[in-house]
Amino acid sequence: MLPFTIEPTTNPTPADARDAALVDPGFGKLFTDHMVVVRYDEDKGGWYEAKVTARAPIPMDPASSVLHYAQEIFEGMKAYKLSDGSTALFRPDANARRFNESATRMAMPHVPHDLFVESVEQLVRIDSQWFPKVEGGALYLRPFMFASEVFLGVRPAKQYLFITIASPVGAYFKGGIAPVTIWVSQHYTRAAPGGTGAAKCGGNYAASLVAQAEATAQGCDQVVFLDAAEHKWVEELGGMNLFFVFDDGSIITPPLTGTILPGITRSSIIDLARAQGLTVSEQPYSIDQWQADAQSGKLRETFACGTAAVVTPVGTVKSPQGSFTIGGNQSGPVTASLRSALVSIQRGDAADPHGWVHRIA
Ligand SMILES: *Cc1c(COP(=O)(O)O)cnc(C)c1O
């Protein structure tokens, strides 16, 4: 692996200012003192310089190709302080693998797994004083890669930057784990067959923002997207996967057909639900069936999941045709139990039979 050069900041945030900010970090607005930067150049034989350095603006030429053709991918993961005082990542190997799957789709170079994980670990180590002091808090890590080549021709770039930054975070939704209200997008889709829906690329988010803004204007917390071909099948939220819980103990989540982001939380929840004796099937579920099952009571719970918000109950679904509620707009027992099972493993409070918790020495 490339050796890392470590250049600690000469201008660290004063401890009292940092600790004051960590009392109420919010989400994604507070950042640590450092970042990790690794450079790639095809003409230099690939990855060639890995540095832990002061967090600072990145000088950029206006012709940098990411600014024009959006070759950009990212990951989202959290480091946790465990009850025994140690620090751990949750399934970083899965993030490394998914990052390279996104890279393949966007015609970008792969980041070697050990380089990816080491970058994240280096940042957590140097910014170890930045863990929030609040319940549910964590250090959110954002590894990302973009095309830095100065070139306006249309082809995959030859130069990239792989950067990791860190943001102390509290709970994602302001209402804590109260059920959220979601808006069914009528005009917009997130991903089409053959498109980039399964890649974690910034472009998917750019395309989802107008739909999210519409949801907000409708008084909803999040938008839910239907499939692009038939506008019938429920896919996912802007940044979270969905699960449906039925009165017979079965659970449905939409299948990974290429238009849905393969969430690591999604995959973990499937394993945890099966371990609890629940039947999980990855199968299409239509918006009409969702409404009918919610109204008949066959559908007991719906929840969304992802690294940022963990597991969040969905209480109300709104569309121009009207709205319906699920389980009396209350958080249900299966949602609570799966959330608790996941969080207990992440925090080191429960056995970890799958080896998901990756301690940082
Ligand atoms: C990141 C993301 C998710 C959740 O993935 P996790 O690995 O569970 O955090 C779900 N949907 C979209 C569109 C995403 O970008």
The ligand as a Tripos MOL2 file, in Angstrom:
@<TRIPOS>MOLECULE
LIG
   15    15     1     0     0
SMALL
NO_CHARGES

@<TRIPOS>ATOM
      1 C1        -26.2580    5.7280    0.4930 C.3       1 LIG1
      2 C2        -27.6430    5.4630    0.0110 C.ar      1 LIG1
      3 C3        -28.5100    4.5650    0.6500 C.ar      1 LIG1
      4 C4        -28.1780    3.8910    1.9510 C.3       1 LIG1
      5 O1        -27.0190    3.1190    1.9260 O.3       1 LIG1
      6 P1        -26.2900    2.7350    3.2910 P.3       1 LIG1
      7 O2        -25.1090    1.9470    2.8550 O.co2     1 LIG1
      8 O3        -27.2500    1.9190    4.0730 O.co2     1 LIG1
      9 O4        -25.9490    4.0050    3.9690 O.co2     1 LIG1
     10 C5        -29.7550    4.3320    0.0910 C.ar      1 LIG1
     11 N1        -30.1370    4.9630   -1.0320 N.ar      1 LIG1
     12 C6        -29.3400    5.8510   -1.6650 C.ar      1 LIG1
     13 C7        -29.8280    6.5020   -2.8960 C.3       1 LIG1
     14 C8        -28.0720    6.1210   -1.1740 C.ar      1 LIG1
     15 O5        -27.2900    7.0030   -1.8030 O.3       1 LIG1
@<TRIPOS>BOND
     1     1     2 1
     2     2     3 ar
     3     2    14 ar
     4     3     4 1
     5     3    10 ar
     6     4     5 1
     7     5     6 1
     8     6     7 2
     9     6     8 1
    10     6     9 1
    11    10    11 ar
    12    11    12 ar
    13    12    13 1
    14    12    14 ar
    15    14    15 1
@<TRIPOS>SUBSTRUCTURE
     1 LIG1         1 GROUP 0 **** ****
